[in-house]
């Protein structure tokens, strides 16, 4: 049950007036408070406190109300009935939207032949969690990893291979595209070195950069040698990136389709643009003017063909929109990328409207902030390079293992991996995704405080109680203690939190809800004995029921974050 919605709508129906409902920080005075009397007082021509006292009898008629009282200038405090709280909390969570949408979710956006680095962390983790939340609510999602697999980076890699292996058949005029070239496959570790080396050389060697540009254009035009070589290293690169993604427990993408797939639709897209007279020649290139007369800030045109006739990523994003229109025809497309791509997506959405592919209202770009080091600058390794995702995962895993060893415990490797996964992912999710944050490997692996390990520890503790108890009879709850009430009411805020997290694209709401739930669960655990010998059977059954409700709610939140609960900690 969405408790807030249920109580709010019931009060509004009873009073015949939409009133604001608040959750007081101190529940000693009530579980909810409303300013209904203060809002209605002016219209009624009465003193707010006087009107509040007149409203109390009506509110007492509601079946969930245990007590109501007036506070301050006219606030009405509402305390819920214990039996109502129990019955509502005992119902399974069911949050199915009345208006399911088809949503294309574009995140990941990994680059072929470049190892994944810390810049891919947020798009992967937050994108996956938003996808899980959308599915949980009842939307149909189609997740896309729109890979960088057709642009200049591919030209740079091929140019590097050509420079170091000029005798390879891919670069010969008598190339045979039907021969077996599997022996030229390189290891993923070796392939990872190609792009950085090529990119560094291109900065100092104009001839090499020019060769890479020319290769990019010829690759896109179907050069048989370059395309065959491309097909040799493409599966190596994609398998490598998917192994890293698997370590993060990211759901498999529905479609690993990048720029290369989009480029297949160049002809119908170009035809559409030309029929609408949207392509304009500019310094040898062809661009789309997206600036409006009302713009006050600079709005450069979007490039479709560059001066060499190659297709830049701007154009492949238009083609990707076309592909999604003719295949998915989604109600909404959500892109999750670095905030620095804000201008690009504003241009893209304007092209979508100009072409009639999608109205801009159906397209959404979420720009996330950067992950910084203690110096406030983007997090890098000690050698000054962007930290690889595999390096980050290893760093966190080693820190968890050290904490476990220092505590004198011995945990199996898979448990250490699960704790490290929670440490890394929860730390990212608990921050506002639109803001930067500081990444501190030591603090995120703590078993105390607002951390992933603390969340898992609480879940393991609740599981342990239920395992030791075995089967137990159901027991209606009356005369709840403060800790019992607080924990149950928090579980009843789960559905509202999930819906709000999706509506606001705010994964931190789920993460911080999980932390608040754990705080209350641990207070309940410490203050409300469950399996102790001096606890009577009825109280034990009630508290085991509360433990199960809390465990099930927490487990669902953990699953939405893509975390795994260990068997022990």
Secondary structure, DSSP 8 states (H G I E B T S, - for coil): --HHHHHHHHHHHHHTS---EE--S-TTS-SEEE-HHHHHHHHHTS-HHHHHHHHHHHHHTSTTEEEEEEETTTEEEEEE-HHHHHHHHHS------SS--EEEEE----BTTS--BGGGHHHHHHHHHHHHHHHHHT-EEEEE---B-SSHHHHHHHHHHHHH-TTSGGGSTT--TTS--GGG---HHHHHHHHHHHHHHHHH-HHHHHHHHHHHHHHHTT-HHHHHHHHHHHHHHHHHHHHHHHHTT----SB---HHHHHTTHHHHHHHHHHTT-EEEETTEEEE----TT--S----EEEE-TTS---HHHHHHHHHHHHHHHT--SEEEEEEEGGGHHHHHHHHHHHHHHTS--GGGEEEEEE--EE-TTSSB-B-TTSSB-BHHHHHHHHHHHHHHHHHHTT----HHHHHHHHHHHHHHHHHTS-TTS-EE--HHHHT-SSSSSHHHHHHHHHHHHHHHHHH-S-------S--HHHHHHHHHHTTHHHHHHHHHHTT-HHHHHHHHHHHHHHHHHHHHHS-SSSTTS-HHHHHHHHHHHHHHHHHHHHHHHHTT----S--
